[in-house]
Amino acid sequence: MSVGVLVIEILVYASSSLKEKRFILRSIRDRLKKKFNVSVSEIDYQDKWQRSKIGIVTISNHQTHTETSLHQIFTYLDRADEYEIISYEYSYF
């Protein structure tokens, strides 16, 4: 069994309030859950309206599948125009 975690920190330039940031994060979370069947949560900067840290978790029987899934998720997220990824980190257990 392999558990993979992708932590990304993003800047949401279009956001001018916490409400707008949460709308964008909810959209990200819903798209990732639907497309990749992963768990997603905002894990830091809940009180900042242009910054967020998001944790994405997946589990699989094979390490290679876990790694491939997280890399596909990162590529998918990196294409968006509504925010910029400023840092990311992969962890496997």
C-alpha positions in Angstrom: 0.0 0.0 0.0 1.3 3.5 -0.9 0.0 6.8 0.3 1.0 10.0 -1.5 0.7 13.6 -0.4 1.1 16.7 -2.5 1.2 20.0 -0.7 1.0 23.1 -2.8 1.1 26.7 -1.9 -0.8 29.1 -4.2 -1.3 32.8 -4.7 -4.8 33.7 -5.8 -4.4 37.1 -7.6 -8.0 37.6 -8.5 -9.2 37.3 -4.9 -10.1 40.4 -3.0 -11.8 38.7 -0.1 -11.8 35.5 1.8 -15.2 34.7 0.2 -13.7 34.9 -3.3 -10.7 32.8 -2.3 -12.9 30.1 -0.8 -15.0 30.0 -4.0 -11.9 29.4 -6.0 -10.6 26.7 -3.6 -14.0 25.0 -3.6 -13.8 24.9 -7.3 -10.3 23.4 -7.2 -11.4 20.8 -4.6 -14.5 19.8 -6.5 -12.6 19.4 -9.8 -9.9 17.3 -8.2 -12.3 15.0 -6.4 -14.3 14.5 -9.5 -11.4 14.0 -11.9 -8.8 12.2 -9.7 -10.8 10.8 -6.7 -8.5 12.3 -4.1 -8.9 14.0 -0.8 -8.3 17.8 -0.7 -8.1 20.2 2.2 -6.8 23.7 2.8 -4.1 23.2 5.5 -2.7 26.7 6.1 -3.3 30.4 5.5 -7.1 30.1 6.1 -7.2 33.8 7.1 -5.2 35.2 4.2 -7.3 36.2 1.2 -4.7 35.8 -1.5 -2.7 32.8 -0.3 -3.4 29.2 0.5 -1.7 25.9 1.2 -3.6 22.8 0.0 -3.0 19.2 0.9 -3.9 16.5 -1.7 -3.9 12.9 -0.7 -4.2 9.7 -2.7 -3.7 6.0 -1.8 -3.0 3.0 -4.1 -1.7 -0.5 -4.0 1.4 0.5 -6.0 3.9 3.2 -5.4 4.3 4.0 -9.2 0.5 4.5 -9.5 0.6 6.9 -6.5 3.5 8.9 -8.0 1.9 9.1 -11.4 -1.4 10.3 -10.0 0.2 13.1 -8.0 2.3 14.2 -10.9 -0.8 14.3 -13.2 -2.6 16.3 -10.5 0.2 18.8 -10.3 0.3 19.2 -14.1 -3.5 19.7 -14.1 -3.3 22.4 -11.4 -0.3 24.1 -13.0 -2.3 24.9 -16.1 -4.8 27.2 -14.4 -4.8 30.9 -14.8 -6.8 31.9 -11.7 -3.8 31.2 -9.3 -0.1 30.6 -9.3 1.7 27.7 -7.6 4.6 29.2 -5.6 5.8 26.0 -4.0 5.0 22.3 -3.9 6.2 19.2 -2.1 5.6 15.5 -2.7 5.7 12.9 0.2 5.2 9.2 0.0 4.5 6.7 2.8 
